[in-house]
Amino acid sequence: MGSHACTLSPGAIVCRRLARYEKLLSLIVMQPEYTIKKSAKDGGNESLEEAERLVQVIAEEWTSNGTVWCCTKEGDRFEVPYLLPGERAQLRIRRMGRKRQVIGEIARTATAAARTQPRCPAFGRCGGCLLQHVAYEEQLQLKRARVIDGLKKAGISFPQVDEVWGMEVPYHYRNKMEFSFTLEGMAGLHARADWQEVVPLHSCSIALPAIEAALAALTAWSKGAGLPGYDRRTQEGLLRHAAVRSSFATGEGMVTLSTQRDDPGLQAALGGLVQLLQAQMPGFCSFYWVIDPQAGDALHLQQRRLLFGQPSIQERLGGLRYTLGPETFFQTNTQQAEHLLALVIDLVQPTPSMQIADLFCGVGTFSLALAQHVQEVIGVEIVPEAVHQAVANAKANGIDNVRFFAGDVRRTFPRVTAGDPPDVVVLDPPRSGAGGKVMRSIGRSGASRIVYVSCNPDSLGTDLAWLLPFGYEIERVQPVDLFPQTPHVESVTSLVRRVLP
């Protein structure tokens, strides 16, 4: 495999993104209201009492979050969702505080060739997808550009980022969905950038078919039982969330329902829901109930009761079996995760005598797959429950040459590898990245090869900027689309140590 040199521009060891834009509030071309943001470089000195008016805009280029920068003939630049670069449109806008709000699209006077008809009837209101109006090939080009831009922002020049590995059928891929309920008790997803509004759904174009069946069953049950949804404004109501899992490999299904309290007669009604799920959701075999009186909107699963079936479901990845419970973190796109796993193994270039450190290892997805090819793998993960599950997964698969440690990666990695540094480091950090202290620790370990799995191009660039001064060069950057119809992109970067610092 050929390698390519990379360079780090002066003063770019630390890359921080400038927080120059205000928070995007809401929604949608051809919908009643959505907010656009004015570019910081265009200033902010206009009157706050600006009247409602019409503006002509030209869509210029994608932003990092899947919206588009638009420009008026006066030179103002706005960030607008649901347009494509090259399109022209007339928008009706008004001032709301310091934000400009689009009341609606009056007309689109030029349409991009990459525009396509969204499959989902709720597209533009539901916040689950942002790019269904964009042809899939264009989505892949956008995601590749995102990875390149993340490296450039960090001052990293790399001659070639590979084309994105896409899906043959970029729909119905998610093996887990977390639904909320409207005040009327209909299951759905939150509106884009508005966590107080829930958009009711009858189908979901990115969920596995079994999850769609569960969605229909949840709404039919709640409406039939007359149960209200939880009101996030008044903190009243009953139904909060429904987390639905469906195993791509085994077909087993799990539903976890969260309610604000134990309402009289609710437990009897839950029996009816279980019967409905048995009838409508293929593979349904596990049902949990959670009472969550907390005021926030996060899904809390710590206190749960198993009301039906088995405590977990089984998934397979890379020929290994994984046990999934309500809280287990697992890749939501099993099909693409197979390709991602094979890519990581290929880039590690394992040998029988190799020692590998797998940082942010979760339930052991990479650790267990790599352990079959090397002498030993050490996994480090901060979440104790994930480490417990990783140990159980290793035992279930008969793998005994992997050790897992629960603890903060920054402190635990140097401690558990002291005196016996790894040959290769694999890391799969959260969206915020690994951070400078972890990356410097990896650099000091002297590992000959590093494989970095990233879900955020910006934090990838920042982290690599910390690592390159330790004598590493980027060898390959391969984006993988695990999240079609959204702006998110996964990538795998391999680095080799060429020069001692």
DATAFEN-V902058 format. One record per pair of residues at least 6 apart in sequence whose ideal C-beta (glycine too) atoms are under 6 Angstrom apart, sorted by the first residue. I is the first residue (numbers start at 1). J is the second residue. D is the distance in Angstrom with one decimal. If there is no record, write none. Layout:
# DATAFEN-V902058
i	j	d
I	J	D
I	J	D
This chain:
# DATAFEN-V902058
i	j	d
3	475	4.5
4	159	4.9
5	473	5.9
6	156	6.0
6	158	4.6
6	473	5.7
6	474	4.3
7	157	4.8
8	155	5.7
8	468	5.1
9	155	3.6
12	154	6.0
12	155	2.5
12	465	5.9
13	465	5.5
15	153	5.7
15	154	3.9
15	461	5.8
15	462	4.6
15	465	5.5
17	458	6.0
20	40	3.9
21	37	5.1
22	37	5.5
24	35	5.9
24	193	5.1
25	35	4.1
25	193	5.5
26	34	5.1
26	35	5.8
26	193	5.2
26	194	4.9
27	34	3.9
27	192	5.2
28	34	4.9
28	124	3.9
29	82	3.8
29	105	4.8
30	105	5.7
31	124	5.4
34	102	5.4
35	99	5.5
35	101	5.0
36	78	4.3
36	79	5.7
36	80	4.7
36	100	5.6
36	102	5.3
37	79	4.3
38	78	5.7
38	100	5.9
39	77	3.8
42	76	5.4
42	77	5.6
50	95	3.9
52	94	3.9
54	90	5.9
54	92	5.5
55	72	5.3
55	91	5.4
55	93	5.8
56	90	5.5
57	70	3.9
57	72	5.7
57	89	5.7
57	91	6.0
58	71	5.3
58	88	5.3
59	68	4.6
59	70	5.0
59	83	4.3
59	85	5.3
59	87	4.5
60	69	5.0
60	71	5.6
61	69	5.3
61	85	5.5
62	68	6.0
62	142	5.4
63	79	5.7
65	487	5.6
66	130	4.4
66	131	5.7
66	487	3.3
67	79	5.0
67	81	4.5
68	80	5.7
68	83	4.7
69	77	5.6
69	79	6.0
70	78	5.0
70	80	4.9
71	77	5.2
84	112	3.9
84	114	5.7
84	115	5.5
86	112	4.6
87	110	5.5
87	111	5.9
87	112	5.0
88	109	4.5
88	110	4.0
89	105	5.6
89	108	4.7
90	106	4.2
90	107	4.9
91	102	5.0
91	105	5.9
92	103	4.5
92	104	5.4
92	106	5.8
93	100	5.2
93	102	5.3
94	101	5.7
114	134	5.9
114	135	4.6
114	138	3.9
115	133	5.9
116	135	4.8
118	132	3.7
118	133	5.3
119	205	4.6
120	205	4.4
122	199	5.6
122	201	5.7
123	132	4.8
125	199	4.8
126	189	5.1
126	199	4.4
127	190	5.1
127	191	5.4
127	192	3.7
128	189	4.7
129	485	4.2
129	486	5.9
130	486	5.9
130	487	5.9
131	139	5.3
131	485	5.2
132	485	5.0
136	170	5.2
140	164	4.3
140	166	4.9
143	164	5.2
143	479	5.8
143	489	3.8
144	164	5.1
144	479	5.7
146	457	5.0
146	489	5.7
147	161	5.4
147	457	4.7
147	479	5.1
147	491	5.1
148	161	5.2
150	457	2.8
150	458	4.8
150	460	5.5
150	461	4.3
151	158	5.8
151	461	4.8
153	461	5.5
154	461	3.2
154	462	5.5
154	465	4.4
156	461	5.9
156	464	6.0
158	474	5.1
161	477	4.6
162	478	4.7
164	479	4.2
164	481	5.3
165	339	5.9
165	480	4.6
166	481	4.8
167	484	5.7
170	484	3.4
171	205	5.2
172	208	5.8
173	333	4.8
174	206	5.2
174	207	5.0
174	332	5.0
175	208	5.8
175	246	5.6
175	248	5.3
175	332	5.7
175	334	5.5
176	245	4.9
176	332	5.2
177	207	5.0
177	211	5.2
177	244	5.3
178	241	6.0
178	243	4.9
178	299	5.9
179	187	4.5
179	242	4.7
180	198	4.7
180	241	5.6
181	187	5.8
181	229	3.3
181	239	4.1
182	198	4.7
182	200	5.2
182	229	5.1
183	229	5.0
183	231	5.8
185	222	3.6
185	223	5.9
185	227	5.1
185	228	5.5
185	229	5.1
185	239	5.8
186	200	3.8
186	219	4.9
187	215	5.5
187	218	4.2
187	219	4.8
188	198	5.0
188	199	4.8
188	200	4.2
188	201	4.3
189	199	5.9
190	198	5.9
191	197	4.2
191	199	5.3
195	297	5.7
196	232	5.0
203	212	5.5
204	212	5.7
206	485	5.8
208	246	4.7
210	246	4.1
210	253	5.4
210	281	5.7
210	282	4.8
210	283	5.9
211	244	4.9
211	246	5.2
213	280	5.0
213	281	4.7
214	244	4.7
214	255	5.9
214	281	4.5
217	276	4.6
217	277	5.3
217	280	4.4
218	242	5.4
221	273	4.6
221	276	5.2
225	269	4.6
227	238	5.5
227	239	5.6
228	237	4.7
228	238	5.6
229	237	5.3
229	239	4.8
230	237	4.1
230	240	4.5
230	260	5.1
231	237	4.7
232	297	5.8
235	295	5.6
238	259	5.4
238	260	5.6
238	263	5.5
239	259	5.9
240	258	4.3
240	260	5.8
241	258	4.2
241	299	4.9
242	257	5.2
243	256	4.4
244	255	5.3
245	254	4.4
246	253	4.8
247	313	5.3
247	315	4.6
248	334	3.7
249	315	5.5
249	316	3.8
250	314	5.0
251	283	3.9
252	283	4.9
252	285	5.3
252	313	3.8
253	281	5.3
253	283	4.3
253	284	4.3
254	286	4.1
254	313	5.1
255	277	6.0
255	287	5.3
256	288	4.2
256	326	4.5
257	289	5.6
258	290	4.3
258	292	5.0
262	291	5.7
274	287	5.3
274	308	4.8
277	284	4.7
278	284	5.7
285	309	4.6
285	310	5.6
286	309	4.3
286	310	5.3
287	307	5.2
287	308	4.0
288	304	4.7
288	306	5.6
288	326	5.4
289	305	5.0
289	307	5.2
290	301	5.8
290	304	4.5
292	300	4.8
301	326	4.9
301	327	5.0
312	323	4.8
312	324	5.9
312	325	4.8
313	324	5.3
314	321	5.8
315	322	4.9
315	324	5.5
317	337	5.9
318	341	4.7
318	369	4.5
320	368	5.5
320	397	4.9
321	396	5.8
322	393	5.5
324	330	5.7
329	362	5.5
331	337	3.8
333	482	4.5
336	482	4.6
340	480	5.3
341	369	5.5
343	492	5.3
344	366	5.7
344	451	5.7
347	451	4.9
347	494	4.1
348	424	5.4
348	451	5.6
350	373	3.7
350	374	4.8
353	375	5.4
354	374	4.1
354	375	6.0
354	423	4.8
355	375	5.9
355	376	5.2
355	422	5.0
355	423	5.3
356	370	5.5
356	374	5.6
356	377	4.7
356	422	5.7
356	424	4.9
357	378	5.0
357	417	6.0
357	422	4.0
357	425	4.9
358	366	5.2
358	367	4.4
358	377	5.8
358	379	4.6
358	426	4.8
359	380	5.2
359	409	5.0
359	413	6.0
359	427	4.1
360	427	5.8
360	428	5.0
360	429	4.9
361	367	5.1
361	379	3.5
361	381	4.8
362	381	5.9
362	386	5.2
363	386	5.4
363	389	4.6
363	390	4.9
363	393	5.9
364	379	5.9
364	390	3.5
364	393	5.1
366	426	5.5
367	377	4.8
367	379	4.2
367	402	5.2
368	394	5.9
368	399	5.5
370	377	5.4
371	377	4.6
371	399	5.1
371	401	5.3
371	402	4.5
376	401	5.1
377	402	4.4
378	403	5.3
378	416	5.9
379	404	4.4
380	405	5.1
380	409	5.2
380	412	5.0
380	413	5.4
381	387	5.1
382	408	5.4
384	406	4.7
387	404	4.9
387	406	4.2
390	404	4.8
391	404	5.6
394	402	5.5
405	412	5.4
405	416	5.3
409	438	5.4
410	437	4.9
410	438	5.1
413	441	5.9
414	441	5.4
421	445	4.8
421	446	5.5
422	447	5.4
423	448	5.8
424	447	5.7
424	449	4.6
425	442	5.2
425	447	4.6
425	450	4.9
426	451	4.8
427	434	5.9
427	452	5.6
428	453	4.0
431	455	5.6
431	456	4.5
432	459	6.0
433	459	3.0
433	462	5.9
433	463	4.8
434	463	5.1
436	466	4.7
439	463	5.1
439	466	3.7
439	467	4.8
440	466	6.0
443	467	5.4
443	470	3.1
448	497	5.3
449	496	5.6
450	495	4.5
451	494	5.2
452	493	4.6
453	492	5.4
454	460	3.9
454	491	5.1
455	490	5.4
470	501	5.0
471	497	5.2
471	499	4.0
471	500	5.4
471	501	5.0
472	495	4.4
472	497	5.3
473	496	5.9
473	498	5.0
474	495	5.6
475	494	4.5
475	496	5.3
476	494	4.9
477	493	4.9
478	492	5.0
479	489	5.4
479	491	4.4
480	490	4.7
482	490	4.7
